[in-house]
Amino acid sequence: MFDLPKYGDGVCLARMALLLDALSVDRARLRRMSVVVTGSNGKGSTAAFSANIARAYGLRTGLFTSPHLFRFNERFQVDGTPICDDALKRLVARVKAAIAEISQRCGESFGAFEALFALACLHFQDSQCDFAVFEAGIGGRYDPVRLVGARFTCVTSVDYEHVELLGNTLELIASDKSDACAAGGSIVYGENCRKLRSHLLEYNRHREIASLFVRDDIRVGGETVSTTGQRFDFRFEAWRFQTLEIGLPGAFQFNNAAIAIALFLLWLGQARPKQKSATIESAVRSGLRDTRWPGRLEVIHRDPLTIIDVGHTPDAIRQSLASLKAIHGADNWLLVIGISSDKKATEIVGALAPSFDTIVCTTARHKGADAGRIAEAARKANPHADIEVAATIEAAVSLSRTLATSRRRRIYAAGGLFSAIEYATVARGGRAQDLNFF
């Protein structure tokens, strides 16, 4: 889409400001209409919940997320519809021309993610959006989304990721992500950030940022999880919503949904005060219930039952596995595992392998770690399991279906984003080589 490296030269904030100005993006309006989602895990679901609540409220809503799972256009959505090919091509040409001029003038190279962020700002402006949700790429301090200047942001969770860029402690990582919020704003922190509460309160104090924590300042209770749906109660400030239904599976979605509600309520309270509470509650209810987001404990086949999950950090994988067991039961599963070559393979295998007696190890086309090495780690983590190696995703789909039929097993494909999406694509009759990841 853009003939650019993934990252540009050094810190991007100054050249990003030049790019937005060159594209005539109204940054004051962008700030008023937008919220920003940062975090290690749960960003996509939280962003989707936020956007869907806003849509249900009647706002024309933009949603910028990454990475895409099946088509590049997924990254730029207005009212739930990905950008069409013609509009994408037209906006790419505009952004490319502006980048070429600025790069020549300032002597710095842009990165692809910077170009994508600018394209999203332009698309939402051209589409006359009332509300927009921007998901950060990495961190928040130097991520392009900081240019939004959002007063309302969140940190969905904190885990060890991109430590070479964000720092090698959870405090440093959480601080970096917190910097996406403008001074005088509010940050909603997910449940697993509570252990960093003292640090974050002090970190945000002198920028007069309010720090709000799920389970402390934002109450969640009455959680129920089943195959027929998930429900919970929500309380924040004067708001009380009982028995909210979530359209996405997994106990971790309670955290994400609570963050999304609070983020929208904070934004609405400033952007459109004195709105009718019944209308807001109705939007929250239908927005959460109707949200769909692929790849998170997603059922892709019924016979045999086949579920994929795109979680790719150890914490996300542990949470998804726990939710799989809670929703569908712990027995009679077959694991298909593929891990990206730049992830913590030993820890990921260790989190998954002990729960399965049959494991198929495979290699994704995109960034996949060697299946044989994954199998070695699986044998160490679970010496009693039957470990099979499938060199390709196509072979993994065929083998797992054969084993599931003969051994009366259900299939769980997990361990890496790319392997899970490739598995789903092939299982549905598509071709993994047609996927174009970035």
C-alpha positions in Angstrom: 0.0 0.0 0.0 2.8 2.4 0.9 6.4 1.7 -0.3 7.7 2.6 3.2 9.6 0.8 6.0 7.5 -0.1 9.0 9.0 2.6 11.0 10.4 6.0 10.0 13.5 7.9 11.1 13.5 8.3 14.9 10.6 10.0 16.7 7.8 10.8 14.3 5.8 13.5 16.1 7.1 16.6 14.4 6.9 15.2 10.9 3.5 13.8 11.6 2.3 17.2 12.6 3.6 18.5 9.3 1.8 15.7 7.4 -1.5 16.3 9.1 -1.3 20.0 8.3 -0.3 19.3 4.7 -3.4 17.1 4.4 -5.6 19.9 5.9 -6.6 17.7 8.8 -8.5 19.8 11.3 -6.6 18.8 14.4 -8.8 20.8 16.8 -11.9 18.9 15.6 -9.9 15.6 15.6 -9.1 16.2 19.2 -12.7 17.0 20.1 -14.2 13.9 18.4 -11.7 11.2 19.3 -10.6 8.8 22.0 -7.4 6.7 21.9 -7.0 3.0 23.0 -3.6 1.8 24.1 -2.5 -1.4 25.9 -0.7 -4.7 25.5 -3.8 -6.9 25.1 -7.4 -6.2 24.4 -7.0 -3.1 22.3 -9.0 -4.3 19.3 -12.0 -5.6 21.3 -12.0 -2.4 23.5 -11.9 -0.2 20.4 -14.6 -2.2 18.7 -16.9 -1.9 21.8 -16.3 1.8 22.0 -17.1 2.4 18.4 -20.2 0.2 18.5 -21.6 2.0 21.5 -21.1 5.3 19.7 -22.8 4.0 16.6 -25.7 2.7 18.6 -26.0 6.2 20.1 -26.4 7.6 16.6 -23.0 9.0 16.0 -21.2 8.6 12.7 -18.2 6.7 13.9 -14.7 6.1 12.7 -12.5 3.2 13.8 -8.8 2.8 13.2 -7.2 -0.5 14.3 -4.2 -2.7 13.6 -3.2 -5.2 12.5 -5.8 -6.2 10.0 -6.7 -9.9 10.0 -8.0 -10.8 6.6 -8.1 -7.6 4.5 -6.1 -4.4 4.7 -9.3 -2.3 4.4 -10.4 -3.5 7.9 -8.0 -1.0 9.5 -10.2 2.0 8.4 -13.9 1.7 9.2 -16.8 4.1 9.3 -20.0 2.9 10.9 -18.6 -0.6 10.8 -17.9 -0.7 7.1 -14.3 -1.0 5.9 -13.1 1.6 3.5 -13.8 0.6 -0.1 -10.9 0.0 -2.6 -11.6 3.1 -4.6 -11.6 5.5 -1.6 -8.5 3.7 -0.2 -6.6 4.2 -3.5 -7.6 7.8 -3.7 -6.5 8.6 -0.1 -3.3 6.6 -0.5 -2.4 8.9 -3.5 -3.0 12.0 -1.4 -1.0 10.8 1.6 1.9 9.6 -0.7 2.1 13.0 -2.4 2.2 14.9 0.9 4.8 12.5 2.4 7.1 12.9 -0.7 7.0 16.7 -0.3 7.6 16.7 3.4 10.4 14.1 3.3 12.2 16.1 0.7 11.8 19.3 2.7 12.8 18.0 6.2 15.1 15.2 5.1 13.4 12.5 7.2 11.8 9.3 6.1 8.2 8.4 7.1 7.2 4.9 8.3 4.2 3.0 7.0 2.3 3.1 10.2 2.6 6.9 10.2 1.1 7.0 6.7 -1.8 4.7 7.8 -2.6 6.9 10.8 -2.7 10.0 8.5 -4.9 8.2 6.1 -7.3 7.3 8.9 -7.5 10.9 10.0 -8.2 12.0 6.5 -10.9 9.3 5.9 -12.8 10.1 9.1 -12.7 13.8 8.3 -13.9 13.3 4.7 -16.6 11.0 6.0 -17.8 13.7 8.5 -17.5 11.4 11.5 -18.9 12.7 14.8 -16.7 10.3 16.9 -13.6 8.3 16.2 -11.6 5.6 18.0 -7.9 5.3 17.3 -6.0 2.2 18.4 -2.3 2.8 19.1 0.3 0.7 17.3 3.1 0.5 19.9 3.1 2.4 23.2 1.7 5.9 23.3 4.5 8.4 23.9 5.9 8.4 20.4 3.1 6.6 18.6 1.3 8.7 15.9 -1.9 8.5 17.9 -0.4 11.0 20.3 -1.0 13.6 17.6 -4.8 13.2 18.2 -4.3 15.1 21.5 -7.2 13.0 23.0 -8.4 14.0 26.4 -9.8 10.5 27.0 -7.6 7.4 26.5 -7.2 4.0 28.1 -4.6 1.4 28.8 -6.4 -1.9 28.4 -3.6 -4.0 30.0 0.1 -4.1 30.5 2.4 -7.0 29.6 6.1 -7.4 28.6 6.1 -6.5 24.8 8.3 -4.4 22.6 10.7 -3.9 25.6 13.4 -2.6 23.3 11.2 0.4 22.5 9.0 0.8 25.6 11.3 -0.3 28.4 12.0 -3.5 30.3 9.7 -3.0 33.3 5.9 -2.8 33.5 6.2 0.6 35.1 8.1 1.9 32.0 5.7 0.2 29.6 2.6 1.6 31.4 4.1 5.1 31.5 4.8 5.1 27.8 1.3 4.0 27.0 -0.1 6.6 29.3 1.6 9.4 27.4 -1.0 9.1 24.6 -3.3 11.2 26.8 -3.3 15.0 26.7 -2.7 17.0 29.8 -5.8 17.6 31.8 -7.5 14.4 30.5 -8.5 11.1 31.9 -7.0 7.6 31.5 -9.0 4.5 32.1 -6.7 1.6 33.2 -7.6 -2.1 32.8 -7.8 -4.5 35.7 -4.2 -5.8 35.4 -2.8 -2.2 35.8 -4.1 -2.0 39.4 -0.7 -3.4 40.7 0.9 -0.2 39.2 -1.7 2.1 40.7 0.7 4.0 43.0 3.2 4.5 40.2 0.6 5.7 37.7 -1.1 8.1 40.1 2.2 9.9 40.7 3.2 9.7 37.0 0.0 11.4 35.9 -0.4 13.8 38.8 1.6 16.8 37.5 -0.1 16.7 34.1 -3.4 16.8 36.0 -4.6 13.6 34.4 -7.3 11.6 36.2 -6.3 7.9 36.6 -9.3 5.6 36.7 -9.0 1.9 37.4 -11.4 -1.0 36.5 -12.5 -2.8 39.7 -11.6 0.3 41.8 -13.1 3.4 40.3 -15.1 1.5 37.7 -17.0 -1.3 39.2 -17.7 -4.6 37.5 -19.8 -7.4 39.2 -22.3 -10.2 38.6 -20.2 -11.7 35.8 -21.7 -14.9 34.2 -20.0 -16.9 31.4 -21.7 -19.5 29.3 -22.0 -20.8 25.8 -25.1 -18.7 25.4 -23.5 -15.4 26.3 -21.8 -13.3 28.9 -23.4 -10.8 31.3 -22.2 -8.3 33.9 -23.1 -5.3 36.0 -21.4 -1.9 35.6 -21.1 1.1 37.9 -19.1 4.3 37.3 -19.8 7.6 39.1 -23.6 8.1 38.9 -24.1 5.4 36.2 -25.5 2.0 37.0 -26.1 -0.6 34.3 -27.4 -4.0 35.4 -27.0 -7.3 33.4 -25.3 -6.0 30.4 -24.8 -8.6 27.7 -21.5 -8.9 25.8 -21.4 -10.1 22.2 -17.8 -11.3 22.4 -16.7 -14.4 24.3 -14.0 -14.7 27.0 -13.9 -13.5 30.6 -11.3 -10.9 29.7 -14.0 -9.1 27.7 -15.6 -7.8 31.0 -12.5 -5.7 31.4 -12.5 -4.5 27.8 -16.3 -3.7 27.9 -16.0 -1.8 31.1 -13.2 0.3 29.8 -15.1 1.0 26.6 -18.3 2.1 28.4 -16.3 4.4 30.8 -14.3 5.9 27.9 -17.5 6.7 25.9 -19.3 8.1 29.0 -16.3 10.4 29.8 -16.2 11.6 26.2 -19.9 12.1 26.0 -20.0 14.0 29.3 -17.7 16.7 27.8 -18.7 16.7 24.2 -22.4 16.4 24.7 -23.4 17.1 28.3 -26.9 16.7 29.7 -27.9 13.9 27.3 -30.8 11.7 28.2 -29.6 8.8 30.4 -32.2 6.3 29.0 -30.8 6.9 25.5 -27.3 6.4 26.7 -28.1 3.2 28.5 -29.9 1.8 25.5 -26.8 2.6 23.3 -24.5 0.9 25.8 -26.7 -2.2 25.9 -27.1 -2.7 22.2 -23.6 -1.6 21.4 -22.0 -4.2 23.6 -24.5 -6.9 22.7 -24.0 -6.4 18.9 -20.2 -6.0 18.8 -18.4 -8.6 16.7 -14.6 -8.8 16.5 -13.0 -11.7 14.6 -10.2 -13.9 16.0 -11.0 -13.8 19.7 -12.3 -17.3 20.7 -14.1 -17.3 17.4 -16.0 -20.4 16.4 -15.1 -21.0 12.7 -16.7 -24.5 12.4 -19.3 -26.6 14.3 -18.4 -30.1 13.2 -15.9 -30.6 14.6 -16.2 -27.6 16.8 -13.2 -25.4 15.8 -12.2 -22.3 17.7 -9.4 -19.9 16.9 -7.8 -17.2 19.1 -5.3 -14.6 17.9 -3.8 -13.8 21.4 0.0 -13.7 21.0 1.4 -12.6 24.4 1.7 -15.1 27.2 -0.8 -13.3 29.4 -3.4 -13.0 26.6 -2.9 -16.7 25.8 -3.4 -17.8 29.4 -6.6 -15.7 29.7 -8.0 -17.1 26.4 -7.3 -20.7 27.5 -9.1 -20.1 30.8 -12.1 -18.7 29.0 -12.2 -21.5 26.5 -12.4 -24.0 29.4 -15.0 -21.9 31.3 -17.3 -21.5 28.2 -16.9 -24.9 26.4 -15.4 -27.2 29.0 -11.8 -28.4 29.5 -12.0 -31.9 28.0 -11.6 -33.4 24.6 -9.6 -30.7 22.9 -6.9 -30.9 20.3 -4.4 -28.0 20.1 -3.0 -26.6 16.9 -0.2 -24.3 17.8 1.9 -21.9 15.7 4.0 -19.1 17.1 5.5 -16.1 15.4 9.3 -16.2 15.3 9.7 -13.0 17.3 7.5 -14.1 20.2 8.4 -15.9 23.5 7.9 -19.5 22.2 8.9 -21.3 25.3 6.5 -19.3 27.5 3.7 -19.5 25.1 4.0 -23.3 24.6 4.3 -23.7 28.4 1.0 -21.8 28.9 -0.8 -24.0 26.4 0.7 -27.5 26.0 -0.1 -28.9 29.5 -3.8 -28.6 28.9 -3.9 -30.8 25.8 -3.2 -34.5 25.2 -3.0 -34.1 21.4 -0.9 -31.2 19.9 -0.3 -30.3 16.3 2.7 -28.0 15.8 2.8 -25.9 12.7 4.5 -23.0 10.9 2.6 -20.0 9.7 3.6 -18.6 6.3 4.0 -15.2 7.8 6.7 -14.9 10.4 6.1 -18.5 11.6 8.6 -20.1 14.0 9.9 -23.6 12.9 7.3 -26.3 13.7 10.0 -28.7 14.9 11.3 -26.3 17.5 7.7 -25.7 18.7 7.3 -29.4 19.0 10.5 -29.7 21.1 9.2 -27.1 23.5 5.8 -28.9 23.6 7.4 -32.2 24.5 9.3 -30.6 27.4 6.1 -28.8 28.6 3.9 -31.9 28.3 5.9 -35.2 28.0 2.7 -37.3 28.0 1.0 -35.6 25.0 0.9 -37.0 21.5 2.9 -34.4 19.6 2.5 -34.1 15.8 4.3 -31.8 13.4 2.7 -30.3 10.3 5.1 -28.3 8.3 2.5 -26.0 6.7 -0.9 -24.6 7.8 -2.6 -26.6 5.0 -1.1 -29.8 6.5 -2.1 -28.7 10.0 -5.8 -28.2 8.9 -5.9 -31.6 7.3 -4.1 -33.4 10.1 -6.1 -31.8 12.9 -9.4 -32.6 11.2 -8.4 -36.2 10.8 -7.3 -36.5 14.4 -10.4 -34.7 15.7 -12.7 -37.1 13.8 -10.9 -40.3 14.8 -10.3 -39.3 18.5 -13.6 -37.4 19.0 -11.8 -34.1 19.7 -12.6 -30.4 19.3 -10.0 -28.2 17.7 -8.4 -25.1 19.3 -6.0 -23.1 17.1 -3.9 -20.7 19.1 -0.5 -19.4 20.0 0.0 -16.8 17.3 -2.1 -14.2 15.4 -0.8 -15.1 12.0 -1.1 -18.9 12.5 -4.6 -18.6 13.8 -5.8 -16.4 10.9 -4.1 -18.6 8.3 -5.7 -21.7 9.9 -9.1 -20.0 9.7 -8.6 -19.0 6.1 -7.6 -22.5 5.0 -10.3 -24.2 7.1 -12.9 -22.0 5.3 -11.6 -23.0 1.9 -9.2 -20.0 1.2 -5.5 -19.8 0.6 -3.0 -18.7 3.2 -0.7 -17.3 0.5 -3.4 -14.8 -0.4 -3.2 -13.1 3.0 -1.1 -10.0 3.0 -0.1 -9.1 6.5 1.7 -5.9 7.7 
